[in-house]
Amino acid sequence: MVVTDERAALHQAVSRLAPEISERARETERLRAVPADLMDRIKAAGLCRLALPTSLGGHELDPLTIVELIEDLSKADGSTGWTTLIGNSTAFTAWLDPEVAARLIGPDPNVSSTSMFGPLGTGVGDGDTLVVNGRWPFSSGAPNAELIQVGIFVMDGPAPRQRPDGAPDWRFVYVRREEVEIQDTWDAAGLRGTGSHDVVISDLAVPARQTAMPIFDTAPHAGPWWRLPFFCMARTFMVGFPLGVARRALDELEALAPTKRRGVAATTVAEDRVAQVEVARAEGGLQAARAFVFDALDEAWSAASEGSPVPASIDDRVKLATQQAMRAAVDAVDTAYRLGGAGAVYDSHPLQRCFRDIHAANQHIIFSDENWAEYGRSRMAPA
């Protein structure tokens, strides 16, 4: 991977922001959203346009750099890392007509977006306009976002309209935040500071040109990003999160282990042989999973850079690597939390936050067990 001035500047921006992000993690949880001034600086640093096309003012970075940046942000604070990775859903505007996307983004590309693309709403209309209605939970980053992305079925009477390929007409709708209602619903155990509230749209007339289907259709841009399968792209944004949270948890344990004793134990956690074995296994699992992620994404990026669609077998490897990253991260965080002892149960302790955040993120559909099953089916399918 070639290091450019742009990449170096983004890494430096994260390094400058990370201490404050970490120091303000409890404030982020109290507000249930990243503080506005902090999120504004994250945006101003260009960290919410990592994969946005360069023609729209984005960086259009390679996947490995994106994973590293999200990993470091998530190590500083899980909620802030998660808000930033979801904020990079600005990239999905690439499936709009470029003129429409540019007008929607506005003159300053340093914006963030939500993305709740499950088709929980409807769009009705026959011409150039759809009247959109719906309610979408888990709209992470909504209080900080300029753009809102939600999923709808375009209706034909009581049923979804059919696409030419026979699939239901499922689309993403892209609108500005001021056009929606954000309902304060996010009171959660983990990822508490992500502002993942419900978004409500009522009888909003949306130009049909502000809708697209990234999952099935091709973006009107050249370059390797736009040859990756949609969920491969989404996993690139998300896989750095578990790696960063787990890294923070193991680092926290390493810092406290030399002085931490469990009860009346004569030895510290650092001197305890059982703890040494558990930490070594957690560390080995995390490092192996991270290496797998980088290897799989490098293979996918190389294939996309050759100018052809990425083969399903390579996409499957990225899926498996993402699952393994989360599995290794959960194991590492659980180990660190357990060995951290009673002090780790307090809200003020970073290990408790890591524990809550990793388990909340593990509930996301991108990390669901169905992905393991899909990979297993693909491996065992008849030739």
Long-range contacts (C-beta under 8 A, 24 or more apart in sequence): 1-62, 1-64, 1-65, 6-59, 6-61, 7-61, 7-65, 10-45, 10-46, 10-47, 10-50, 10-59, 10-61, 10-65, 10-69, 11-68, 11-69, 11-72, 13-45, 13-46, 13-47, 14-45, 14-47, 14-69, 14-72, 14-73, 15-72, 17-41, 17-42, 17-45, 17-73, 17-76, 18-72, 18-73, 18-75, 18-76, 19-76, 21-73, 21-76, 21-77, 21-80, 22-76, 22-77, 22-350, 24-77, 25-76, 25-77, 25-79, 25-80, 25-193, 25-350, 25-353, 26-347, 26-348, 28-77, 28-79, 28-80, 28-192, 28-193, 29-79, 29-192, 29-193, 29-347, 29-353, 31-193, 32-186, 32-187, 32-192, 32-193, 32-194, 32-195, 33-83, 33-141, 33-143, 33-144, 33-193, 33-194, 33-195, 34-79, 34-80, 34-83, 34-141, 34-144, 34-193, 34-194, 34-195, 36-143, 36-144, 38-80, 39-83, 39-112, 39-144, 42-73, 42-80, 42-84, 42-87, 43-87, 43-110, 43-111, 43-112, 44-110, 46-110, 47-73, 47-84, 47-87, 47-88, 48-84, 48-87, 48-88, 48-90, 48-110, 48-111, 48-112, 48-113, 49-88, 49-90, 49-91, 49-109, 49-110, 49-111, 50-88, 50-91, 51-88, 51-91, 51-225, 51-233, 51-236, 51-237, 52-88, 52-90, 52-91, 52-93, 52-94, 52-109, 53-91, 53-94, 53-98, 53-221, 53-223, 53-225, 55-98, 55-221, 56-93, 56-94, 56-98, 56-101, 56-102, 56-105, 56-109, 57-105, 57-109, 58-90, 58-91, 58-109, 60-223, 60-225, 62-301, 63-236, 63-297, 63-298, 63-300, 63-301, 64-294, 64-297, 64-298, 64-301, 66-236, 66-237, 66-240, 67-236, 67-239, 67-240, 67-243, 67-293, 67-294, 67-297, 68-240, 69-240, 70-237, 70-238, 70-240, 70-241, 70-244, 71-240, 71-241, 71-243, 71-244, 71-247, 72-244, 73-240, 73-244, 74-240, 74-241, 74-242, 74-243, 74-244, 74-245, 74-248, 75-244, 75-245, 75-247, 75-248, 75-251, 76-244, 76-248, 77-193, 77-353, 78-190, 78-191, 78-241, 78-244, 78-245, 78-248, 78-353, 78-354, 78-357, 78-358, 78-361, 79-191, 79-192, 79-193, 79-194, 79-357, 80-193, 81-240, 81-241, 81-244, 81-245, 82-140, 82-191, 82-194, 82-241, 82-357, 82-361, 83-112, 83-140, 83-141, 83-144, 83-193, 83-194, 83-195, 84-112, 85-237, 85-238, 85-240, 85-241, 86-112, 86-113, 86-114, 86-115, 86-140, 86-141, 86-194, 86-237, 87-112, 87-113, 87-141, 87-144, 87-145, 88-112, 88-113, 88-237, 89-113, 89-114, 89-115, 89-147, 89-149, 89-237, 90-147, 91-225, 91-233, 91-237, 92-149, 92-172, 92-174, 92-212, 92-214, 93-147, 93-174, 94-214, 94-219, 94-220, 94-221, 94-225, 94-226, 95-172, 95-212, 95-213, 95-214, 95-217, 95-219, 95-220, 96-174, 96-209, 96-210, 96-212, 97-209, 97-220, 98-220, 98-221, 100-207, 100-209, 100-210, 101-174, 104-147, 104-174, 104-176, 104-210, 105-147, 106-146, 111-145, 111-146, 111-147, 112-141, 112-144, 112-145, 112-146, 112-147, 113-141, 113-145, 113-146, 113-147, 113-148, 113-149, 114-139, 114-140, 114-141, 114-142, 114-145, 114-147, 114-148, 114-149, 114-150, 114-199, 115-149, 115-172, 116-140, 116-149, 116-150, 116-151, 116-199, 117-149, 117-150, 117-151, 117-172, 117-215, 118-151, 119-151, 119-152, 119-153, 119-160, 119-168, 119-170, 120-150, 120-151, 120-152, 121-150, 121-151, 121-152, 121-153, 121-173, 121-201, 122-152, 122-153, 122-154, 122-155, 123-152, 123-153, 123-154, 123-155, 123-171, 123-173, 123-206, 123-211, 124-154, 124-155, 125-154, 125-208, 127-208, 128-207, 128-208, 128-209, 129-205, 129-206, 129-207, 129-208, 130-154, 130-173, 130-205, 130-206, 130-207, 130-208, 130-211, 131-203, 131-204, 131-205, 131-206, 132-173, 132-201, 132-203, 132-204, 132-205, 132-206, 133-201, 133-202, 133-203, 133-204, 134-200, 134-201, 135-198, 135-199, 135-200, 135-201, 136-198, 136-199, 136-200, 137-185, 137-196, 137-198, 138-196, 139-182, 139-196, 139-197, 139-198, 139-199, 140-191, 140-194, 140-195, 140-196, 141-194, 141-195, 141-196, 142-177, 142-182, 142-195, 142-196, 142-197, 142-199, 143-182, 143-195, 143-197, 144-195, 145-177, 146-176, 146-177, 147-174, 147-175, 147-176, 147-177, 148-174, 148-175, 148-176, 148-177, 148-179, 148-180, 148-199, 149-173, 149-174, 150-199, 150-201, 152-211, 154-211, 163-213, 163-216, 165-216, 167-216, 170-213, 170-215, 171-211, 171-212, 171-213, 172-211, 172-212, 172-213, 172-214, 173-201, 173-206, 173-210, 173-211, 174-210, 174-211, 174-212, 175-201, 175-204, 175-206, 175-210, 179-204, 180-204, 188-360, 189-356, 189-359, 189-360, 190-355, 190-356, 190-357, 190-358, 190-359, 190-360, 190-361, 191-356, 191-357, 191-360, 191-361, 192-356, 224-301, 224-304, 224-305, 225-304, 227-304, 227-307, 227-308, 227-309, 227-310, 228-300, 228-301, 228-304, 228-310, 229-310, 229-315, 231-315, 231-319, 231-366, 232-300, 232-310, 232-315, 232-318, 232-319, 234-366, 235-318, 235-319, 235-322, 235-366, 236-297, 236-318, 238-322, 238-364, 238-366, 238-367, 239-293, 239-297, 239-321, 239-322, 239-325, 241-361, 242-325, 242-326, 242-328, 242-329, 242-330, 242-358, 242-361, 242-362, 242-367, 243-286, 243-289, 243-290, 243-293, 243-325, 243-329, 245-329, 245-333, 245-354, 245-357, 245-358, 245-361, 246-286, 246-328, 246-329, 246-330, 246-332, 246-333, 246-354, 246-358, 247-286, 248-350, 248-354, 249-332, 249-333, 249-336, 249-337, 249-350, 249-351, 249-354, 249-355, 249-358, 250-279, 250-282, 250-283, 250-286, 250-332, 250-335, 250-336, 252-336, 252-340, 252-350, 252-351, 252-354, 253-279, 253-335, 253-336, 253-339, 253-340, 253-351, 254-279, 256-340, 256-343, 257-339, 260-339, 260-340, 260-341, 260-343, 262-341, 269-339, 269-341, 275-339, 278-335, 278-339, 279-335, 279-336, 279-339, 281-335, 282-328, 282-331, 282-332, 282-335, 282-336, 283-332, 285-328, 285-331, 285-332, 286-328, 286-329, 286-331, 286-332, 288-328, 289-321, 289-324, 289-325, 289-327, 289-328, 289-329, 290-325, 292-320, 292-321, 292-324, 292-325, 293-321, 293-322, 293-324, 293-325, 295-321, 296-320, 296-321, 297-321, 312-378, 313-378, 316-374, 316-375, 316-378, 316-379, 319-371, 319-374, 319-375, 320-371, 320-372, 320-375, 322-366, 322-367, 322-371, 323-367, 323-371, 323-372, 323-375, 326-358, 326-361, 326-362, 326-367, 329-358, 330-358, 330-359, 330-362, 333-358
